[in-house]
Amino acid sequence: MARPDDYAARPPAGERLCALADIADPGAKAFRFRDGDLLFAGFVVRAGELIRGFIDRCPHAAYPLGYYGTDQFLTKAGDRILCAAHGALFTLEGEGVCNPCQGQWLTPWEVEVRDGDVFTAAFTPPAPRTPDARAG
């Protein structure tokens, strides 16, 4: 689940992150942004036409997903996101597929590709989930 400080050091929409060619296919690339004492850690996954960004935090224990200082977020096969701390697996869309994160989702980080480059996209913080929010 996202926390309010997840967004404090997030780069603004329209900031260029890298060339798409800088991300292996399949592969991922880590990004860190600092604003004073606040840090935003995210990563972008690429697999064919799929380009997705996520906040670098496991929903189970709030650990960073990748190996620190690297762009290693995917399994060797490149078909799952792997939490380096405890081995949880996620689809490339961010859904947890095994315990302890089964059914939980990674927090998205909106990115887009324009003219062969990856940019941050417009951002709207998700509404907090409460038990009543699911009742219809």
Protein Blocks (a to p, Z undefined) as FASTA:
>chain_A
ZZfklmmmpccehiafbdfklpccdddddddddehjbccddddddehjbccddddddfkl
opafbdghiabfbdfkopaccdfknopacdfkopafbdfkgoiacdddddddeehiacdd
dddddddddfklmpZZ
